[in-house]
Amino acid sequence: MSSKIEQVIDEIEDFVEHCRYQPLSNTKIVVNKDELDDLLADLRRKVPDEIKNYQRMLSNKENIIADARAKADSIIADAQVQTTELISDHEIMQQAYERADEVVAAATNEAQEILDRAAMDADAIRMGAIEYTDSILKEIEEILASAMETTQARSENLLHSLQGCYDEIRSNRGELGYDGMQTASLQDAEATQNT
């Protein structure tokens, strides 16, 4: 089952996939900014929820360890009961001590193994959650970097096009020489009035 973040990333990828190509280009696309902003806002809302889920998974580590401790305590208590029963008879006291030591040692070893397994399981869960979160954040980072590059390229192309139009208009006006003709007409009119 995919996470909410993966679903939003799929939606963003689907959105980008269905954008129209920029005229005369088959690599640059035209993006509806409002739709992309909505998808990114949705992603921002869902990231904290996913992180809370991973924190809950990590808190299970404490439950696993507590459960393992409870089992270990129970095993030790059983061993102590057996020890008490074994040493109750005076004639077999020495055997009882030896047997009790064996039972306690076995119980301690088993309890330690349970604790070690619980700690390893908890660490594996924590590392898995961290790796998963990092991979999601990496995908988001790549999507945003791509969007930023596309937007910058489009802005530069627009500025270049506008500069070309501006230069062309200035050149055309210069070729008309209208400003010069207007200045000459004004000078002729002033000269006529002075005579």
C-alpha positions in Angstrom: 0.0 0.0 0.0 1.5 3.3 -1.0 1.8 6.3 1.4 -0.1 9.5 1.1 3.1 11.3 0.1 3.7 8.7 -2.7 0.1 9.3 -3.9 0.7 13.1 -4.1 4.0 12.6 -5.9 2.2 10.3 -8.4 -0.4 13.1 -8.9 2.4 15.7 -9.5 4.1 13.3 -12.0 0.8 12.7 -13.7 0.1 16.5 -13.8 3.5 17.2 -15.3 3.0 14.3 -17.8 -0.2 15.8 -19.1 1.0 19.4 -19.4 1.1 20.9 -23.0 4.5 21.3 -24.6 5.7 24.8 -25.2 5.4 25.8 -28.9 8.3 24.6 -31.0 9.7 22.4 -28.2 9.3 18.8 -27.2 11.1 19.1 -23.9 9.7 22.3 -22.3 6.1 22.3 -21.0 3.6 24.9 -20.0 2.6 24.4 -16.4 -0.6 25.7 -14.7 0.9 27.4 -11.7 -2.3 27.2 -9.6 -2.7 23.5 -10.1 1.0 22.9 -9.3 0.7 25.1 -6.2 -2.3 23.1 -5.0 -0.5 19.8 -5.4 2.6 21.1 -3.6 0.3 22.5 -0.8 -1.3 19.1 -0.5 2.1 17.5 -0.3 3.1 19.9 2.5 0.0 19.0 4.5 0.7 15.2 4.2 4.4 15.2 5.0 3.8 15.8 8.8 1.2 13.0 8.9 3.7 10.6 7.4 6.4 11.6 9.8 4.0 11.1 12.7 3.3 7.6 11.4 7.1 6.9 11.5 7.4 8.3 15.0 4.6 5.9 16.1 6.5 3.1 14.5 9.6 4.1 16.4 7.7 4.3 19.7 6.8 0.6 19.1 10.5 0.0 19.8 9.8 0.9 23.5 6.8 -1.5 23.6 8.9 -4.3 22.1 11.7 -3.8 24.6 9.2 -3.5 27.5 7.5 -6.7 26.4 10.9 -8.5 26.1 11.8 -7.3 29.7 8.5 -8.5 31.0 9.1 -12.0 29.4 12.7 -12.0 30.8 11.4 -11.0 34.3 8.8 -13.8 34.1 11.5 -16.4 33.1 13.7 -15.2 35.9 10.8 -15.4 38.4 10.0 -18.9 37.2 13.6 -19.9 37.6 13.6 -18.5 41.2 10.5 -20.5 42.0 12.2 -23.6 40.7 15.3 -22.7 42.7 13.2 -22.4 45.9 11.6 -25.7 45.3 14.9 -27.4 44.6 16.6 -26.2 47.7 13.7 -26.9 50.1 14.9 -30.4 50.6 18.0 -30.3 52.9 19.6 -33.5 51.4 19.7 -32.3 47.9 20.6 -28.7 48.6 23.9 -28.8 46.7 22.2 -30.2 43.6 19.5 -27.6 44.0 22.0 -24.8 44.0 23.7 -26.2 40.9 20.4 -26.7 39.1 19.2 -23.2 40.2 22.4 -21.6 38.8 21.9 -23.4 35.5 18.2 -22.4 35.3 19.1 -18.8 36.2 21.9 -18.7 33.7 19.7 -20.2 31.0 16.9 -17.7 31.8 19.4 -14.8 31.8 20.8 -15.9 28.4 17.3 -16.3 27.0 16.2 -12.9 28.4 19.3 -11.3 26.9 18.6 -12.9 23.5 15.1 -11.6 23.6 16.3 -8.1 24.5 18.9 -8.2 21.7 16.4 -9.3 19.1 13.9 -6.6 20.2 16.6 -3.9 20.0 17.7 -5.1 16.6 14.1 -5.2 15.4 13.5 -1.7 16.7 16.7 -0.4 15.1 15.7 -2.0 11.8 12.2 -0.3 12.0 13.8 3.0 12.8 16.4 2.8 9.9 13.6 1.7 7.5 11.5 4.7 8.5 14.5 7.1 8.1 15.5 5.6 4.7 11.9 5.8 3.5 11.5 9.4 4.6 14.8 10.4 3.0 13.8 8.8 -0.3 10.4 10.7 -0.3 12.2 14.0 0.5 14.7 13.3 -2.2 11.9 12.8 -4.8 10.3 16.1 -3.6 13.7 17.8 -3.9 14.2 16.6 -7.4 10.7 17.6 -8.5 11.1 21.1 -7.1 14.6 21.5 -8.7 13.1 20.5 -12.0 10.2 22.9 -11.6 12.7 25.7 -10.7 14.9 25.0 -13.7 11.9 24.9 -16.1 10.6 28.2 -14.6 14.0 29.9 -14.9 14.5 28.8 -18.5 11.0 30.0 -19.4 11.7 33.4 -17.8 15.0 33.8 -19.6 13.4 32.9 -22.9 10.6 35.4 -22.4 13.1 38.1 -21.4 15.2 37.3 -24.5 12.1 37.5 -26.7 10.9 40.8 -25.3 14.4 42.2 -25.6 14.5 41.2 -29.3 11.1 42.8 -29.9 12.2 46.0 -28.1 15.4 46.2 -30.2 13.4 45.6 -33.4 10.9 48.4 -32.6 13.7 50.8 -31.7 15.5 50.0 -34.9 12.3 50.4 -37.0 11.6 53.8 -35.3 15.1 54.9 -36.1 14.7 53.9 -39.7 11.5 56.0 -39.9 13.4 59.1 -38.8 10.1 60.5 -37.5 11.7 62.2 -34.5 14.2 64.0 -36.7 11.5 65.1 -39.1 9.3 66.5 -36.2 12.3 68.4 -34.8 13.0 70.0 -38.3 9.3 70.9 -38.7 9.3 72.7 -35.4 12.5 74.6 -36.2 11.0 75.7 -39.6 7.8 76.9 -37.8 9.8 78.9 -35.3 11.9 80.5 -38.1 8.7 81.5 -40.0 7.3 83.2 -36.9 10.5 85.1 -36.2 10.5 86.7 -39.8 
